[in-house]
């Protein structure tokens, strides 16, 4: 009996770009844009900047699909991915990654500014090459070190508007950088056996579940502290502070549930909450910034002036 060849569809190419991950990145990028200015963001920067960022991020995601195809085929969560199943060949995926990456870089270079283009290229190299081909397989701290590459979207948005790297943009990067380990380690707890089977040195595999649960809690505490910093430096107001503490309380709740280890659904619930947490945190930060610009909440600004 001859083998049936299934042709790739546009959905397969979209899936390779990890659209849900890119969407979360764009929320952070848009937040970075609006937080970088006290006026409105020019429409061309808002549109072309985020399209360019999405294209470069999608290109890096395709590289991840190519590099991990043999691993994806052995894991239940990823075995139906386009490259792993052969619906998209390596050659097709490489061409698609090159086209989207070059198009995104060119759009950022010519329509936004070279700084934002170079930062996106650096992130592409960091995630698509350094993390995917080396860090991911070299150390259980892969998520911590590699998290820096995935934490950059708000800085991309910031530099798209300002054409400069400023402390405010770096603070947004810090928040995502600290958020990344508890986010991914929660998923790693759920997929521990699969990671062990394919030889991936994720923290639960190399150091055990108890050690991972403890570090999720510690990083979550650190995350809550980091999210207070925008208020303390006058970058945000009381609305953001209340939202950050409420959302952080929810994250701490799930981290403690993980520590107690009496809820088998806790790892995936924590993972899902972490996604909602980050999106909601940046949306509240945006809303708070708008109110602050309108002069509705000036207390943090006054505090900053007193401190200076």
C-alpha positions, 0 to 999 in steps of 0.5 A: 500500500502506497504512503499517503502524502498530506500536503501542508496548509496555511494553518501548518505554517501559522502553527509553526510561528507559535501564534499564541506565544507571539500574541502574548509577545505583542501585548508586551510590545504594545505596552512597551510602546505606550509606556515609552511616551506620554503622548499617543504612539504614531499609527505607523509605528504601532502597526509596522513595528508590531508586524515586524516584531511578530514576523521575526518572532515567528521566524525564530519559532519556526527554527525551533520547530525544525531543530526539535522535530525529532524530539517533538515526534516523541512527545505527546504534546508536540507530536502533531506539529507540522515538521514533526509529522512531515506535513512541512519539510525541513526545506519548506520550513527553512525557506519560510523562516528565512522569508518571514525573518528577513521581511520582519527585519527589513520592515523594522529597519526601514519603517521603524529604526535600526536599533529595534531591528538589531535588537530583534535580530539579537533575540532571533539569534538568542532564541532560534540558535543559542537557546534552541541548539545549545542551552536547551540541551546543555543545562537545567538552567536553560529556561533561566538563561534563555529567558532573557531572549524571550523577555525583550518584546516590551523593550522592542516596543519601547525602542520603536518609539524612543529609538533608545534603550532606557531604564523603563524599558529594561524594567519591563524586560526584568519582569518578564525575565523573572516570570519565565522560570516559574511559567515554564517550570510549571509545564516541565513538572507536568511533562517531566516524564516526556522530557526525561524520555527525550533526554531534555535536562529540564529542572524536574528531571535533573533536580527532582520535583520538590526542588523545582516546586521550591524554586517556582515559589521563590521565583514567584516571590521575586516576581511579585517584588519586581512588579512593585518596582514600576510603582516605586519609581513613579512609572505607574500609579495606584491602579497598577499597584493594586492589580500587580499585587492582586495578580501576584497573589494569585500566582503565589496561591498556585505556587503554594498549591504546587509546594503542597503537592496535593493537587495533580492538576496544579502544574497545568493550572499554574502554567495557564494562570501564568499566561493570563497573569502576564497578559493582564499585568501588562494590560493593567500597566497600560491602563494605569499609564493612560490614567497617569498621563491624564493626571488622574493618579499623580501620587507616584509622580509626586513621590518620585519628585520628593525622592529626587 
